[in-house]
């Protein structure tokens, strides 16, 4: 579980995060949504330790980040897996070298164990046997799955994904959503996905936080979305005519999804 209390951050006198509090539960796909400029990227980077907030508290299963020494912070970093928006694969490394990078960097495991673990996670993401290929030799969707394999190779307690469906076709995006959901359940991770993808939100959004202008404007599940009268949420989700029609249909039926 990751808990955030009263998080504030300003740049050049402009406050980007304005006292956000939230709890992200273990074993769930938690989502941060919002328009560009809402503060969701700064919020995510603050939890990753890439940005130092001006005020507030971030804790990882009770361990308060600001109270930890360098050694303790390094331990938490080893417990975090990250899927970056641009995948961040090393072009000059083959797939096995990319996926094994955290194990080679942060553990003393022998090469045989590392290779075994790499094969295991490549199997989990549906890419067995591509160890010797290079990122340029596989598709964008396959690169994303390799990035996910690297993120889970060290059995993370916390899994972050920044716009994981960016640049992917709808069919591939759905596969990535399903994969993130399955891995969250398999590893019982605290998974946090930063996204604006409506399909992702409605497919795997077990716990959703909407940010607007640096504040938490709404919080709930994908089922709650269709019964909410929150104007900020409705403006964000139902700007699409298709989603408006779906919401009208659900409300007329008087049920959930």
C-alpha positions as CSV (number, residue, x, y, z in Angstrom):
1,X,0.0,0.0,0.0
2,X,1.1,3.5,-0.8
3,X,-0.4,6.4,1.2
4,X,0.0,10.0,0.3
5,X,-1.0,12.8,2.7
6,X,-1.4,16.5,1.8
7,X,1.1,16.5,-1.0
8,X,2.1,20.0,-2.3
9,X,4.5,21.0,-5.0
10,X,5.2,24.3,-6.7
11,X,7.4,25.4,-9.6
12,X,8.4,29.0,-10.0
13,X,5.8,30.1,-7.6
14,X,3.0,28.2,-9.4
15,X,1.5,25.4,-7.2
16,X,1.0,22.3,-9.3
17,X,-0.1,19.9,-6.5
18,X,-2.4,21.5,-3.9
19,X,-2.7,19.2,-0.9
20,X,-3.5,15.8,-2.5
21,X,-4.2,12.9,-0.2
22,X,-4.8,9.3,-1.4
23,X,-4.4,5.6,-0.5
24,X,-3.4,3.2,-3.2
25,X,-4.2,-0.4,-2.1
26,X,-2.2,-3.5,-2.6
27,X,-3.5,-6.0,-5.2
28,X,-5.5,-3.4,-7.1
29,X,-5.1,-1.5,-10.4
30,X,-5.1,2.1,-9.1
31,X,-5.4,4.8,-11.8
32,X,-4.5,8.5,-11.9
33,X,-6.4,10.3,-14.6
34,X,-6.9,13.9,-15.7
35,X,-6.3,16.4,-18.5
36,X,-2.9,17.6,-19.5
37,X,-1.8,20.1,-16.8
38,X,-3.8,18.5,-14.1
39,X,-0.7,17.5,-12.1
40,X,-0.8,13.8,-12.6
41,X,2.7,13.5,-13.9
42,X,4.2,15.5,-11.1
43,X,2.1,13.4,-8.7
44,X,3.5,10.2,-10.1
45,X,7.1,11.4,-10.2
46,X,6.7,12.5,-6.5
47,X,5.7,9.0,-5.5
48,X,8.7,7.6,-7.5
49,X,11.1,9.9,-5.7
50,X,12.0,11.8,-8.9
51,X,10.5,15.0,-7.5
52,X,10.7,16.2,-4.0
53,X,7.4,17.7,-2.8
54,X,7.4,21.0,-0.9
55,X,5.0,19.6,1.7
56,X,3.3,16.3,2.6
57,X,4.1,12.7,3.2
58,X,4.5,9.6,1.1
59,X,4.7,6.2,2.8
60,X,5.3,2.7,1.4
61,X,3.6,0.2,3.7
62,X,4.1,2.5,6.6
63,X,7.7,3.6,5.7
64,X,7.6,7.4,5.4
65,X,9.9,8.4,2.5
66,X,11.1,11.7,4.0
67,X,12.1,10.0,7.2
68,X,14.3,7.3,5.6
69,X,18.1,7.3,5.1
70,X,19.8,6.6,1.8
71,X,20.1,2.9,2.4
72,X,16.4,2.6,3.3
73,X,15.3,4.5,0.3
74,X,17.5,2.3,-1.9
75,X,15.7,-0.7,-0.6
76,X,12.3,0.8,-1.5
77,X,13.6,1.6,-5.0
78,X,14.5,-2.1,-5.4
79,X,10.9,-2.9,-4.6
80,X,9.5,-0.6,-7.4
81,X,9.0,-1.6,-11.0
82,X,8.4,1.1,-13.6
83,X,7.0,1.0,-17.1
84,X,8.0,4.3,-18.7
85,X,5.9,5.9,-21.4
86,X,8.6,5.6,-24.0
87,X,9.6,2.1,-22.8
88,X,13.2,3.2,-22.1
89,X,14.8,0.1,-23.6
90,X,18.5,0.1,-24.3
91,X,18.8,0.0,-28.1
92,X,22.3,-1.6,-28.0
93,X,21.1,-4.4,-25.6
94,X,19.2,-7.4,-26.7
95,X,15.9,-8.3,-25.1
96,X,17.5,-10.6,-22.5
97,X,20.1,-8.0,-21.6
98,X,17.3,-5.4,-21.2
99,X,15.1,-7.5,-19.0
100,X,17.9,-8.8,-16.9
101,X,19.4,-5.3,-16.3
102,X,17.9,-4.7,-12.8
103,X,19.0,-8.2,-11.7
104,X,22.5,-7.6,-12.9
105,X,22.6,-4.1,-11.4
106,X,21.1,-4.8,-8.0
107,X,21.6,-8.5,-7.1
108,X,24.4,-11.0,-7.0
109,X,22.4,-13.8,-8.6
110,X,24.4,-16.1,-10.8
111,X,24.0,-15.9,-14.6
112,X,22.0,-19.1,-14.7
113,X,19.4,-17.9,-12.2
114,X,19.1,-14.5,-14.0
115,X,18.5,-16.3,-17.3
116,X,15.9,-18.5,-15.8
117,X,14.1,-15.5,-14.3
118,X,14.3,-13.6,-17.6
119,X,12.7,-16.6,-19.4
120,X,10.0,-16.8,-16.8
121,X,8.9,-13.2,-17.2
122,X,9.1,-13.2,-21.0
123,X,6.8,-16.2,-20.9
124,X,4.4,-14.3,-18.6
125,X,4.2,-11.4,-21.0
126,X,3.7,-13.7,-24.0
127,X,7.1,-13.3,-25.6
128,X,9.0,-16.5,-25.1
129,X,12.2,-17.1,-27.1
130,X,12.9,-13.6,-28.2
131,X,15.9,-13.2,-25.9
132,X,18.5,-12.5,-28.7
133,X,16.4,-10.0,-30.6
134,X,17.0,-6.3,-30.3
135,X,14.3,-3.7,-29.6
136,X,14.5,-2.4,-33.2
137,X,13.5,-5.9,-34.4
138,X,10.2,-6.1,-32.6
139,X,7.0,-4.2,-32.7
140,X,5.9,-1.3,-30.5
141,X,3.5,-3.5,-28.6
142,X,6.2,-6.1,-28.1
143,X,8.6,-3.5,-26.8
144,X,5.9,-2.4,-24.3
145,X,5.6,-6.0,-23.1
146,X,9.4,-6.3,-22.8
147,X,9.3,-3.1,-20.7
148,X,6.7,-4.7,-18.4
149,X,8.8,-7.9,-18.2
150,X,11.8,-5.7,-17.0
151,X,9.5,-3.9,-14.5
152,X,8.4,-7.2,-12.8
153,X,11.7,-9.1,-13.1
154,X,12.6,-8.3,-9.4
155,X,9.1,-9.3,-8.0
156,X,8.1,-5.7,-7.2
157,X,5.8,-4.7,-4.4
158,X,4.9,-1.5,-6.3
159,X,4.4,-1.3,-10.0
160,X,4.1,2.1,-11.8
161,X,3.0,2.5,-15.4
162,X,3.2,5.9,-17.1
163,X,0.8,6.1,-20.1
164,X,1.4,2.5,-20.9
165,X,-0.9,2.6,-24.0
166,X,0.6,5.7,-25.6
167,X,1.1,5.2,-29.3
168,X,-0.4,1.7,-29.4
169,X,-3.3,0.5,-31.6
170,X,-6.6,-0.3,-29.7
171,X,-6.1,-4.1,-29.9
172,X,-2.6,-4.0,-28.5
173,X,-3.6,-1.4,-25.9
174,X,-6.3,-3.8,-24.6
175,X,-3.7,-6.6,-24.4
176,X,-1.4,-4.3,-22.3
177,X,-4.3,-3.5,-20.0
178,X,-5.1,-7.2,-19.5
179,X,-1.5,-7.9,-18.9
180,X,-1.1,-5.2,-16.2
181,X,-4.3,-6.4,-14.5
182,X,-3.1,-10.1,-14.5
183,X,0.3,-9.2,-13.2
184,X,-1.2,-7.1,-10.5
185,X,-3.2,-10.1,-9.2
186,X,-0.3,-12.6,-9.8
187,X,2.3,-10.6,-7.8
188,X,-0.2,-8.8,-5.5
189,X,1.4,-5.5,-6.3
190,X,0.3,-2.0,-5.5
191,X,-0.1,-0.9,-9.2
192,X,-0.5,2.7,-10.2
193,X,-1.3,3.6,-13.8
194,X,-1.1,7.2,-15.0
195,X,-3.4,7.4,-18.0
196,X,-5.9,9.3,-20.1
197,X,-7.0,6.2,-22.0
198,X,-10.8,5.8,-21.6
199,X,-10.7,2.1,-22.5
200,X,-8.1,1.4,-19.8
201,X,-10.1,3.3,-17.2
202,X,-13.2,1.4,-18.0
203,X,-11.5,-2.0,-18.4
204,X,-9.2,-2.3,-15.4
205,X,-9.9,0.8,-13.2
206,X,-10.5,-0.7,-9.8
207,X,-9.6,2.5,-7.9
208,X,-9.5,5.8,-9.8
209,X,-8.4,9.2,-8.8
210,X,-9.2,12.2,-11.0
211,X,-6.9,15.2,-10.7
212,X,-7.9,18.7,-11.9
213,X,-5.8,21.8,-11.5
214,X,-3.7,20.1,-8.8
215,X,-6.4,18.9,-6.6
216,X,-8.2,15.5,-6.2
217,X,-11.5,16.2,-7.9
218,X,-13.1,12.7,-7.7
219,X,-12.3,9.2,-6.4
220,X,-14.0,5.9,-7.0
221,X,-14.2,2.7,-9.1
222,X,-15.0,2.2,-12.8
223,X,-18.5,1.1,-11.7
224,X,-19.0,4.4,-9.7
225,X,-18.3,6.4,-12.8
226,X,-21.7,5.7,-14.4
227,X,-23.5,6.8,-11.3
228,X,-21.6,9.9,-10.4
229,X,-22.9,13.4,-10.8
230,X,-19.5,15.0,-10.3
231,X,-19.2,17.6,-13.0
232,X,-15.4,17.4,-13.3
233,X,-15.6,13.6,-13.8
234,X,-18.4,13.8,-16.3
235,X,-16.6,16.5,-18.3
236,X,-13.5,14.3,-18.5
237,X,-15.0,10.9,-19.1
238,X,-18.1,11.7,-21.1
239,X,-16.7,14.3,-23.5
240,X,-17.0,11.4,-26.0
241,X,-20.6,10.9,-27.4
242,X,-20.1,7.2,-27.2
243,X,-19.4,7.2,-23.5
244,X,-22.4,9.6,-22.9
245,X,-24.7,7.1,-24.7
246,X,-23.3,4.2,-22.6
247,X,-23.9,6.2,-19.4
248,X,-27.4,7.1,-20.4
249,X,-28.1,3.4,-21.2
250,X,-26.7,2.2,-17.9
251,X,-28.7,4.8,-15.9
252,X,-32.0,3.9,-17.8
253,X,-31.4,0.2,-16.9
254,X,-30.8,1.2,-13.3
255,X,-27.8,-1.1,-12.9
256,X,-24.1,-1.3,-13.0
257,X,-21.7,-2.3,-15.8
